[in-house]
Amino acid sequence: MEPTNFIAKDNNWKNRVESEKDAAKRWAEKWGFLKTPLEELLGPEKKEAAKPKLQLPDHLQVRPVTPVEKYTKVLPSPPVPKTTHGFIGWRSSVPALALEHYEIQSCKGAVRRMK
């Protein structure tokens, strides 16, 4: 057991309390703007007057958007073909052929039992 210097601990505590009090006094000047409402901070912003729209000649006007369905037809997807991936591997569709028969242990110690 180490000897305890109560005077040093008391001085450390007093310094800590004083620094907290100083920080509380300075908070308003540093962070007081956080309490100010947003409308007061922004103030009356001057909005620019809307510019009059110019009438473009016919050859410069933008054409209206054509809907995608008019020129593109999307058909449903075909069925997924039978491949070797469907017979073996982690995502086997046949439970008897699946490889998930073993325990997998992660480096953190978690164990996952497969089947």
N, C-alpha and C positions, 0 to 999 in steps of 0.2 A: 504494500500500500504506500503510495507516494504522499509526501506531506502537501497539504493544501495551503496556499497563500490567499487567505480571505481578503486581504487588503487589495491585492492585485485583481482578484475577481470582482470586487466591488467597484474598483476604478474602471475596469472594462465595461461593467454594466452601466455605470454613469455615463461613460463616453457613448455607449450605444443609444441610451435614452436621449442624450443631447443631440446626437446626429439625427434621430427620428424626429425630434421636435423641429430642428432646422429644416429638414426636408418637408415637413408639414407646412411650415411658414412659406417656403419657396414654391410650393406646389402651384398656388394660384397664378404666379407670374409665369411659370413654365407651361402648365397644362390647363390653365383656366379657360382657354378657348374651347375645351371639350364640353364645358357646361353651357356654352353659348348656343342658342338656337340657330339652326342652319339658315333660316330666312334672314336673321340679323347679320350673319357672316357674309352672305352673298350680296345683300343690299339690293337696291333697285338696279337691276341690270338693264341696260339700254338695248332694246331689241331693234335690229335693223329693219327699216321699212322694206316690205316685200317688193322685189323688183318686178316690173311688168313683164309678162310673158310675151316673147316674140313669136309671131306667126311664121313658121318655117315653110319654105316652098315644098310642093308635093314630092319632089325627088329626094328631099332630105328628111322627110318625116319617117318616124319609126313605125313599122307595120305592127299590128296587134299580134299577140302571141298565139300560136296555133297549139291546141291541146295535143299532148303526146299521144293520146288514144286514137287520134285521127290518122296518124301515119305509122304507128308502131302497135303491133298486137303481141301481147305477152301470153304465151301458152303455159299450161301447168307443166311442172318438171316431170321428166320421165322417172320410172322407178329406179332405185339404186341397183346397179348391176351386181351380180354375185361375183365376189372376188375372193382371193385367199384371205384377205383381211376379215371377211365375214366368217371364216372358218376357224382361224387361229388368232391369238393375240389378246390384248387387254380388253378389246371390245367385241369379243366373239358373240355371235348371235346364237350359237349352239352351246348351251351350258356345259355339256359333257366335254367339249373341246377347249374350254377356257383355261387360261394359265393362272388364274387367280386362286390357286389352291394353297398358297403358302402364306406365312406371316411376313409382313414387311415392318421392319423396325427402323425408325428414323434415327438420325444422329442425336436427337434430343431425348431419346428413350421411349417415344410413343410407339405403341404396337398396334398394327391394324391387321386383323385376321381376315383373310379372304376365303370365303366359302367355308 
